[in-house]
Amino acid sequence: MKIALVGNPNSGKTTLFNLLTHQNQKVGNWSGVTVEYKIGKYCGKLKQDKPREYSLQKSYESCNYCKRNNTIEIVDLPGVYSLNAITKDEKVTVNYLKDNKLDLIIQIIDSTVLERSLALTLQLLEQNIPIVLALNMQEELNRSGTVIDYKKMEQELGVSCVPIAARSGKGVHVLMEHVVKGILNDKEYKQPQFTAMGESPEQQAEYRHKYIAEKVRLFKTTAELKEHNFTEKIDKIILNKWLAFPVFAVVIWLMYFVSVQTVGHLFIGWLDRLFFDIIGENLRTWLINIGAASWVTSLTVDGIVAGVGSVLTFIPQILMLFIFISFLEGCGYMARVAIIMDRLFKKLGLSGKSFIPMIVGCGCSVPAIMSAKTVDGDQERGNTIILTPFIPCSAKLPIFALIAGALFPHNSFVAPSMYFLGILMVILGGLLLKLFNRRKRSTDMLLIELPHYRLPAVRNVSKEIWDKAKGFIIRAGVVIVPATIILWFLQSFNFSMQQANIENSMLAQIGKVISYIFIPLGFGNWESTIAFLSGTVAKETVVATFGVILGGDLSTQLPLLFTPQSAYAFMAFVLLFVPCVAAIAATRKEIGRKGMWLAIAFQSGVAYLTALIINQAGNLFAYYPTTAISIIAILVIALIFGLVTWHLIKNRKKVGGCSMNCGGCVKSKECGRAEQ
């Protein structure tokens, strides 16, 4: 048996899917979160003593009830407003409904915007597939004062209507009892016949709109609301033309400040002592006492424990970052950020939807690149994929936290500035890539749901944080442990395969050959070069590499390798350089081999040039402040002169003294100031 979940974006489809299948697919308050359909198994074991309840099994194979009956498959389709597909994710839904035989469609409806959702209902009725309407968001509907007569609604539309609240699970048991019993008992759902009148899609859409307006008046009653509700009051500040960007900057600064330098930082000293003083030293003593070889002791303690411990020390900070991101996504703020950035991104020649992958990129670049499917147009989608890795992912946070704590311990703006630098380079990169675009401005329209502000469900946030943290720790085992073993071997032996001190090791020799490339950037030492190279596999290994090479307290060792200028340049270089191998593979999958190499070349060039400017400008300010100020003054004067010249050239056809502002004098009786 196959059931499809269909609905508008932000209607609660994926929340319901996770509840029914015990999965943890991405949930968000904007369109484009689900870009490919997801499949899960549902076990509908009904309790005989409580016929209105059902229990979900973690594994449907373990349920004897499902072994005796047909297994029910749940398919979560991307959100759509209409079956007239335009975007790629809309085409996924339409093609799936067309090419697959479905037993039933559950349409999830946001009850607070009933009319908009019912337009899709009428189109689904034309597909001649049985439908059950799950009217979600009951808590918000009750708060709004709106009342829906569900029995009357069923009579008018001819389909079953069940009120639910997917976030809390309320009413879901009634919905699934209704659906499961109907399918397993071969119940014939009465499928009403509906056909939109009109020859063109526009005429048909108008007919549906009028039909819905007439029907809704019969079963929906809306109470008078207060003049200004909570959401409207907040949006007057959040979406204000002048305050939107400052508020966004404050939110990002607060997110990084709390994650890196307050709550997260409280645990670093304790975890550092746990891994190095307690686990590391006790393990070293135990290995020596049992007579283990010296190389085994060194590999275990100085290699694996030092490398993995250096990364896991930052788990509290990463968890705090995940909590912030999940909360901002769940409460509805990130949907507003996408609206704020839409106008700016349009001017850059990017799609208004391009910022949505960049929101996802705060967690990981791989799903962010994959979510660029929602962007229409090959050029805009390719540019979005190239620029998205500039937004710092969670794997880069330990690097920023480590260097900011070691070289800028009292500056709370260093770590957050990496996020703002990423956005700045997205803007500048978008302007540069725009030069290669045939179209000067994107025509892709951003359609996004602005939900009411709400506290995100604790269950969803907890699952998301747990999955992200678990994924980070698993990467520490799968990627960092082998990397630390290789690093330990290379730093312990020379090319003659004899044990040597670290300065004469293979690792040092390799790093010294490559490090000359980074001398202009300020970090031309072999230690930071090797750390950067290891980050091409996974960014988490940068911190692990420093832990293996330097050992001991990194906060005291790193100032010996970096100046403040070169340290900031190193952070910027890691931020903007080519992402990890997994993200490169995702890039190739989305835009092909040629596009992948273009992305690598562009990201490498931007990273090197940015780090070069930061280091050289920083040195100039540090050692020659007067000269630096003079250069800035000259550049400002040159910029003003250039803008004035450009303005004069642009208006060179105008005749002096004419106030008609017609763009050039014309010989016309209407002008009154014909050219002499």
C-alpha positions in Angstrom: 0.0 0.0 0.0 1.3 3.4 -0.9 0.2 6.7 0.6 1.6 10.1 -0.5 1.8 13.2 1.7 1.0 16.3 -0.4 0.7 19.9 0.7 1.9 23.5 0.5 5.4 24.3 1.8 5.4 24.9 5.5 2.2 23.0 6.0 3.7 20.4 8.3 4.2 17.5 5.8 7.6 16.5 7.0 6.7 16.8 10.6 3.9 14.4 10.1 6.1 12.1 8.0 8.7 12.0 10.8 6.0 11.2 13.3 4.6 8.3 11.3 7.9 6.8 10.1 10.2 7.5 13.1 12.6 9.3 10.7 14.2 12.7 11.2 14.0 14.4 7.9 14.8 18.1 7.8 12.0 20.4 9.0 12.0 24.1 8.3 9.7 27.2 8.0 10.4 27.9 4.3 9.8 26.3 0.9 12.5 24.1 -0.5 13.3 22.2 2.7 12.1 19.0 1.0 13.6 18.9 -2.5 13.3 15.2 -3.2 10.7 12.7 -2.1 11.3 10.6 1.0 10.0 7.2 1.6 9.3 5.5 5.0 7.4 2.6 6.4 4.4 2.9 8.7 3.0 0.3 11.1 -0.6 0.8 11.9 -1.2 -1.6 14.7 -4.5 -0.6 16.3 -5.2 -1.4 19.9 -8.4 -3.3 20.4 -9.1 -2.0 23.8 -8.6 1.6 22.7 -9.8 1.8 19.1 -8.9 5.5 18.7 -5.2 4.9 19.5 -2.4 3.3 17.5 1.2 2.6 18.3 4.2 3.3 16.0 6.8 0.6 15.8 10.5 1.5 15.2 10.8 -1.4 12.9 7.7 -2.6 11.0 9.3 -6.0 10.5 8.9 -6.6 14.3 5.1 -6.1 14.2 3.1 -9.3 13.6 0.1 -7.2 12.6 2.0 -5.8 9.6 3.3 -9.3 8.7 -0.3 -10.5 8.4 -1.3 -7.4 6.4 0.2 -5.3 3.6 2.9 -3.0 4.6 2.0 0.7 4.2 4.5 3.0 2.5 4.5 6.7 3.3 6.0 9.1 0.7 6.8 12.7 1.6 6.7 14.8 -1.5 8.1 18.3 -1.9 5.7 21.1 -1.1 3.8 22.7 -3.9 1.2 25.4 -4.3 -0.1 24.1 -7.6 0.2 21.1 -9.9 1.2 23.5 -12.7 4.9 22.7 -12.1 7.5 25.4 -12.6 10.4 24.7 -10.3 12.4 21.4 -10.1 10.9 20.4 -6.7 7.4 21.0 -8.0 8.1 18.8 -11.0 9.3 16.0 -8.6 5.8 16.1 -7.0 3.8 16.3 -10.2 5.8 13.6 -11.9 5.5 11.3 -8.9 1.7 11.6 -8.8 1.6 11.0 -12.6 4.0 8.0 -12.8 3.1 6.1 -9.6 0.0 4.2 -8.6 -1.1 5.5 -5.2 -3.8 4.1 -2.9 -4.4 7.3 -1.2 -3.3 10.9 -0.9 -3.1 12.6 2.5 -3.2 16.4 1.8 -1.8 18.3 4.8 -3.5 21.7 5.0 -2.5 24.7 7.0 -5.8 25.5 8.6 -4.9 29.2 9.2 -4.7 29.7 5.4 -7.4 27.4 4.3 -8.4 29.0 1.0 -4.9 28.8 -0.4 -4.6 25.1 0.5 -7.9 24.2 -1.0 -6.8 25.4 -4.4 -4.4 22.5 -4.5 -7.2 20.2 -3.2 -9.3 20.9 -6.3 -6.4 20.1 -8.5 -5.7 16.8 -6.6 -9.4 15.8 -7.0 -8.9 16.0 -10.8 -6.2 13.3 -10.5 -8.9 10.8 -9.6 -7.0 9.5 -6.6 -8.7 9.1 -3.2 -7.9 12.0 -0.8 -8.1 12.6 2.9 -7.6 16.1 4.2 -5.5 16.5 7.3 -6.1 20.0 8.6 -3.0 20.9 10.5 -2.0 23.9 12.8 -5.0 23.5 15.1 -3.4 25.4 17.9 -2.8 28.4 15.8 -6.3 28.2 14.4 -7.8 28.2 17.9 -5.7 31.2 18.9 -6.8 33.1 15.8 -10.5 32.8 16.8 -11.4 31.0 13.5 -13.9 28.2 13.6 -14.2 25.5 11.0 -17.2 23.1 10.8 -15.4 20.0 9.7 -18.6 18.0 9.2 -20.0 20.7 7.0 -16.7 20.9 5.1 -16.9 17.2 4.4 -20.4 17.6 3.0 -19.5 20.5 0.8 -16.2 19.1 -0.6 -17.1 15.4 -0.5 -13.8 14.4 1.1 -12.9 13.2 4.6 -11.5 16.0 6.8 -9.6 15.3 10.0 -8.2 18.1 12.3 -4.6 17.4 13.6 -1.7 19.1 15.2 1.4 17.4 13.8 3.9 19.2 16.1 2.2 17.8 19.3 0.8 14.6 17.7 -2.7 15.6 18.6 -5.4 14.1 16.3 -2.8 12.1 14.3 -4.1 8.8 15.8 -7.6 9.7 14.5 -6.3 10.5 11.1 -4.3 7.3 10.7 -7.0 5.1 12.2 -9.3 6.5 9.5 -6.7 6.0 6.7 -5.4 2.6 7.8 -8.8 1.1 8.4 -10.1 2.4 5.1 -7.2 0.9 3.1 -6.9 -2.4 4.9 -10.7 -3.1 4.9 -10.8 -2.1 1.2 -13.1 0.8 2.0 -14.2 2.7 -1.1 -13.5 6.4 -0.6 -16.1 8.4 -2.4 -14.2 10.3 -4.9 -16.0 13.5 -5.9 -15.8 14.6 -9.5 -14.4 18.0 -10.1 -13.3 19.7 -13.3 -12.1 23.3 -13.5 -14.0 25.2 -16.2 -11.9 27.2 -18.7 -9.6 26.7 -21.6 -6.4 28.3 -20.2 -4.6 27.5 -16.9 -5.4 31.1 -15.8 -9.1 30.7 -16.5 -9.1 27.4 -14.6 -7.3 28.9 -11.7 -9.9 31.7 -11.5 -12.7 29.2 -11.6 -11.2 27.3 -8.7 -10.7 30.5 -6.7 -14.4 31.5 -7.1 -15.5 27.9 -6.3 -13.4 27.9 -3.1 -14.6 31.4 -2.0 -18.3 30.2 -2.3 -17.7 27.0 -0.4 -15.5 28.3 2.4 -18.2 30.8 3.5 -20.4 27.8 4.3 -18.2 26.1 6.9 -15.6 28.7 8.1 -16.3 31.5 10.6 -13.6 34.1 11.4 -13.7 36.1 14.6 -12.6 39.7 14.7 -8.9 39.8 15.6 -6.9 42.4 17.4 -5.6 45.3 15.3 -2.0 44.3 15.7 -1.1 40.7 16.6 2.3 39.6 17.9 3.7 38.5 14.6 2.8 41.8 12.9 4.4 43.8 15.7 7.7 41.8 15.5 7.7 42.0 11.7 7.6 45.8 11.8 11.0 45.6 13.3 12.4 42.5 11.7 11.4 43.4 8.1 11.9 47.2 8.5 13.8 48.7 5.6 16.5 50.2 7.8 16.5 47.9 10.8 16.4 44.5 9.1 20.1 44.2 8.4 21.3 45.6 11.8 18.9 43.2 13.6 20.3 40.3 11.5 23.9 41.3 12.3 23.0 41.4 16.1 21.4 38.0 15.9 24.5 36.4 14.2 26.9 38.1 16.6 24.8 36.9 19.6 24.8 33.4 18.2 28.5 33.2 17.8 29.2 35.1 21.0 27.1 32.7 23.1 28.4 29.6 21.3 32.1 30.4 21.2 32.9 32.7 24.1 30.3 32.2 26.8 28.3 29.0 27.4 30.4 26.9 25.0 33.7 28.2 26.4 32.8 27.2 29.9 33.3 23.6 29.1 36.5 23.8 27.1 38.8 23.8 30.1 37.0 20.8 31.7 37.0 18.8 28.4 40.7 19.7 27.8 41.7 18.3 31.2 39.4 15.2 30.5 41.1 14.2 27.2 44.7 15.2 27.9 45.3 15.1 31.6 42.9 12.3 32.7 42.4 10.0 29.6 45.7 10.8 27.9 48.1 10.5 30.8 46.3 7.6 32.5 46.4 5.7 29.2 50.1 6.5 28.7 50.8 5.3 32.2 48.8 2.1 31.7 50.5 1.3 28.4 54.0 1.8 29.9 53.1 -0.4 32.8 52.0 -3.3 30.6 55.2 -3.0 28.6 53.7 -1.6 25.3 56.2 -0.5 22.7 57.1 3.2 22.8 55.7 3.7 19.3 52.4 2.2 20.4 52.2 4.5 23.3 53.1 7.5 21.2 50.6 6.6 18.5 47.7 6.0 21.0 48.3 9.1 23.2 50.2 11.6 21.0 48.3 10.6 17.9 44.8 9.4 18.4 43.9 10.9 21.8 45.5 14.2 21.0 43.9 14.5 17.6 40.4 13.4 18.4 40.5 15.1 21.8 41.4 18.4 20.2 38.3 18.3 18.1 35.8 16.9 20.6 36.8 19.6 23.0 34.7 21.9 20.9 31.5 19.8 21.1 29.8 22.2 23.6 30.3 25.1 21.3 29.1 23.2 18.3 26.0 22.1 20.2 25.2 25.7 21.1 25.5 26.7 17.5 23.1 23.9 16.5 20.7 25.0 19.2 20.7 28.5 17.9 20.3 27.5 14.2 17.5 25.0 15.0 15.6 27.6 17.1 15.9 30.4 14.5 14.7 28.0 11.8 11.9 26.6 13.9 10.5 29.9 15.2 10.2 31.5 11.7 13.0 34.0 11.7 15.1 32.4 9.0 12.1 32.7 6.6 12.3 36.4 7.2 16.0 36.5 6.6 15.4 35.0 3.1 13.0 37.8 2.4 15.5 40.4 3.6 18.2 39.0 1.4 15.9 38.5 -1.7 16.2 42.1 -3.0 20.0 42.2 -2.5 20.5 38.8 -4.2 18.4 39.9 -7.2 20.8 42.8 -7.8 23.7 40.3 -7.7 22.1 38.4 -10.6 21.3 35.5 -8.2 17.9 34.0 -7.6 15.9 35.2 -4.6 15.9 31.5 -3.5 19.7 31.4 -3.4 19.8 32.4 0.3 17.9 29.3 1.4 20.8 26.9 0.6 23.0 29.3 2.5 20.8 29.0 5.6 21.1 25.2 5.3 24.9 25.7 4.9 25.2 26.9 8.4 25.0 23.2 9.4 26.7 21.5 6.5 27.6 22.5 2.9 26.6 19.1 1.4 22.8 19.4 2.0 23.1 23.1 1.2 24.5 22.4 -2.2 21.8 19.7 -2.8 19.0 22.1 -1.8 20.0 24.5 -4.6 17.7 22.3 -6.7 14.9 24.9 -5.8 16.8 27.6 -7.7 15.5 28.0 -11.3 17.8 28.6 -14.2 21.1 26.8 -14.7 23.2 29.9 -14.4 21.7 31.1 -11.1 21.8 27.5 -9.7 25.4 27.1 -10.6 26.4 30.4 -9.1 24.5 29.6 -5.9 26.4 26.2 -5.6 29.7 28.0 -6.1 29.0 30.7 -3.5 27.2 28.6 -0.9 30.4 27.1 0.7 31.5 30.7 1.6 28.9 30.5 4.5 30.8 28.9 7.4 29.5 25.3 8.2 29.7 23.7 11.7 32.9 21.9 10.8 34.7 25.2 10.5 33.5 26.5 13.9 36.2 24.6 15.9 38.9 26.3 13.7 37.4 29.7 14.4 36.9 29.0 18.1 40.5 27.7 18.5 42.2 30.6 16.8 39.9 33.3 18.2 40.5 31.9 21.7 44.2 31.6 21.3 45.0 35.0 19.6 41.9 37.1 20.2 40.8 36.0 23.7 39.1 39.3 24.6 37.6 40.1 21.2 34.0 38.9 20.8 33.8 40.0 17.2 36.5 37.8 15.6 34.5 34.6 15.4 31.2 36.2 14.3 33.1 38.3 11.7 33.7 35.1 9.8 30.0 34.8 9.1 29.8 38.4 7.9 33.0 37.9 5.8 31.3 34.9 4.2 28.2 37.0 3.3 30.4 39.8 2.0 32.3 37.4 -0.3 29.0 36.0 -1.5 28.0 39.5 -2.5 31.3 40.3 -4.1 31.5 36.9 -5.7 27.9 37.3 -7.0 28.9 40.6 -8.6 31.9 39.0 -10.2 30.0 36.0 -11.5 27.3 38.4 -12.8 29.8 39.7 -15.4 29.7 36.3 -17.0 25.9 36.0 -17.0 24.0 36.8 -20.1 21.1 38.1 -18.1 21.8 41.1 -15.9 19.2 40.2 -13.3 17.6 37.1 -12.2 13.9 36.7 -13.1 13.3 33.9 -10.6 10.6 34.8 -8.1 10.9 34.0 -4.4 7.7 32.5 -3.1 8.1 31.8 0.6 5.8 31.3 3.5 6.1 33.7 6.4 4.8 31.7 9.3 3.5 33.1 12.5 6.3 33.2 15.1 6.1 30.1 17.2 8.2 28.2 19.7 9.7 25.2 17.8 8.7 21.8 18.9 11.1 20.5 21.5 11.0 17.0 20.0 12.0 18.3 16.5 14.8 20.5 17.8 16.1 17.8 20.1 16.2 15.2 17.3 17.9 17.6 14.9 20.5 18.6 17.4 21.1 15.0 18.4 21.5 13.9 14.8 23.9 16.7 14.0 26.0 16.1 17.1 26.0 12.4 16.5 27.1 13.0 12.9 29.9 15.2 14.0 31.1 12.6 16.5 30.9 9.8 13.9 33.0 11.9 11.5 35.5 12.3 14.3 35.8 8.5 14.4 35.5 7.7 10.7 37.7 10.6 9.3 39.8 12.0 12.1 41.1 8.8 13.6 42.6 7.5 10.4 43.9 11.0 9.6 45.6 11.3 13.0 47.2 7.9 12.5 48.6 9.0 9.1 49.8 12.3 10.6 51.5 10.6 13.5 53.3 8.2 11.1 54.5 11.0 8.9 55.7 13.1 11.8 57.5 10.2 13.5 59.5 8.9 10.5 61.7 10.3 7.8 61.8 9.2 4.2 64.3 6.5 5.1 61.7 5.0 7.3 63.7 5.7 10.4 62.3 7.3 13.5 63.2 11.0 13.5 62.3 14.2 15.4 59.4 16.2 14.0 61.6 18.8 12.3 63.3 16.1 10.1 60.1 14.0 9.6 58.3 13.4 6.3 55.5 15.6 7.4 57.8 18.6 8.0 59.6 18.1 4.7 56.4 18.0 2.7 55.1 21.0 4.6 58.2 23.0 4.0 58.1 22.4 0.2 54.5 23.6 0.0 54.6 26.4 2.6 56.4 28.8 0.3 53.0 29.4 -1.5 51.5 30.8 1.7 54.4 33.1 2.8 52.6 36.2 1.3 49.5 35.2 3.3 51.5 35.3 6.6 51.3 31.6 7.5 54.2 30.2 5.5 55.2 27.7 8.2 55.0 24.0 7.6 52.7 23.3 10.6 49.8 25.5 9.4 50.4 24.3 5.8 49.9 20.7 6.8 46.9 21.6 8.9 45.3 23.4 6.0 46.0 20.5 3.6 44.4 18.0 6.0 41.3 20.2 5.9 40.7 19.4 2.3 39.4 16.0 3.4 37.3 17.3 6.2 37.6 20.7 7.9 37.4 19.1 11.4 40.9 17.6 10.8 42.5 21.1 10.8 42.2 21.3 14.6 43.1 17.6 15.0 46.3 18.2 12.9 47.3 21.1 15.2 46.7 18.8 18.2 48.9 16.1 16.8 51.7 18.3 15.6 51.9 20.8 18.4 50.5 18.8 21.3 50.0 20.3 24.7 48.0 23.5 25.2 47.2 24.8 21.7 46.3 28.2 23.1 49.9 28.8 24.0 51.4 27.1 21.0 49.4 28.8 18.2 50.7 32.4 19.0 54.2 31.0 18.2 53.0 30.2 14.7 50.8 33.2 13.9 50.6 36.9 14.3 47.1 38.4 14.8 47.1 39.4 11.1 48.2 36.1 9.8 45.9 34.2 12.1 42.9 36.1 10.8 44.1 35.6 7.2 44.3 31.8 8.0 40.8 31.8 9.2 39.6 33.6 6.1 41.5 31.3 3.9 40.0 28.2 5.5 36.5 29.8 5.3 36.7 30.6 1.6 38.8 27.8 0.2 37.4 24.7 -1.5 35.1 22.8 0.9 35.6 19.2 1.9 35.6 16.2 -0.4 32.0 15.4 0.2 30.9 18.9 -0.8 33.0 18.7 -3.9 31.3 15.5 -4.8 27.9 17.1 -4.3 29.0 20.0 -6.5 30.0 17.6 -9.3 26.7 15.8 -9.0 24.7 19.0 -9.3 26.6 21.0 -12.0 28.9 18.4 -13.7 32.6 18.0 -13.9 33.3 21.3 -15.7 31.2 23.2 -13.2 33.0 21.5 -10.3 36.5 22.6 -11.7 35.2 26.1 -12.2 34.0 26.2 -8.6 37.3 24.9 -7.3 39.3 27.5 -9.3 37.0 30.3 -8.3 36.9 29.4 -4.6 40.7 28.9 -4.5 41.4 32.3 -6.2 38.9 34.2 -3.9 40.4 32.5 -0.8 44.0 33.3 -1.7 43.3 36.9 -2.7 41.2 37.6 0.4 43.8 36.2 2.7 46.6 38.1 0.9 44.7 41.4 1.3 43.9 40.8 5.0 47.5 39.9 5.9 49.2 42.7 3.9 46.7 45.3 5.0 47.0 44.1 8.6 50.7 44.4 8.5 50.5 47.8 7.0 48.2 49.0 9.8 50.3 47.3 12.4 53.7 48.7 11.4 52.9 51.7 9.2 49.6 53.2 10.4 50.2 56.6 8.8 50.9 55.1 5.4 47.8 52.9 5.7 45.5 55.8 6.5 47.0 57.8 3.6 46.3 54.9 1.2 42.8 54.6 2.4 42.2 58.3 1.9 43.6 58.2 -1.7 41.3 55.2 -2.5 38.3 57.0 -1.1 39.1 60.1 -3.2 39.6 57.9 -6.3 36.3 56.2 -5.6 34.4 59.5 -5.3 36.1 60.9 -8.4 35.2 57.7 -10.3 31.6 57.8 -9.3 31.3 61.5 -10.3 32.9 60.8 -13.7 30.7 57.8 -14.3 27.6 59.9 -13.5 28.7 62.7 -15.9 29.4 60.2 -18.7 26.0 58.6 -18.1 24.3 61.9 -18.5 26.6 63.4 -21.2 23.7 63.8 -23.7 21.8 66.2 -21.5 21.9 69.9 -22.4 23.0 72.2 -19.5 20.3 74.2 -17.9 17.4 72.0 -19.0 15.2 70.8 -16.2 13.0 68.5 -18.3 15.1 65.4 -17.3 14.1 63.7 -20.5 17.5 61.9 -20.9 18.6 64.1 -23.9 17.3 67.1 -25.7 14.9 66.3 -28.5 13.6 68.5 -31.3 10.0 68.5 -30.4 7.3 71.0 -30.0 6.3 69.3 -26.7 9.7 70.0 -25.1 9.7 73.8 -25.5 13.5 73.9 -25.3 14.3 72.5 -28.8 18.0 72.1 -29.5 19.4 75.3 -31.0 
